[in-house]
Amino acid sequence: MGIIRQIYNNDYYPADETGINDRGYREATARMNQEYERFRDALAEAQRPELEKLMELHLDALVFGCEAAFIQGARDGARMLLDLLLED
């Protein structure tokens, strides 16, 4: 299926594929999860909801940043194509 059809059918999720095949990414993610669990387990039970809220806010900020980077990358790609097509 071509990318245009994937976008049309709402079946294009580049963020889901980012880094998953990269060994460094997988290792960093595993370390992050281990440290998160270690830190969470060291907190008192009453403090854990605060950590969860902080992590959700961090994830929200990360998602917005990834979205902005994707949009900028798409714009830059379109500009490169325009430069190629309109070059004298």
Order of alpha helices (4+ residues) and beta strands (2+ residues): alpha-alpha-alpha-alpha
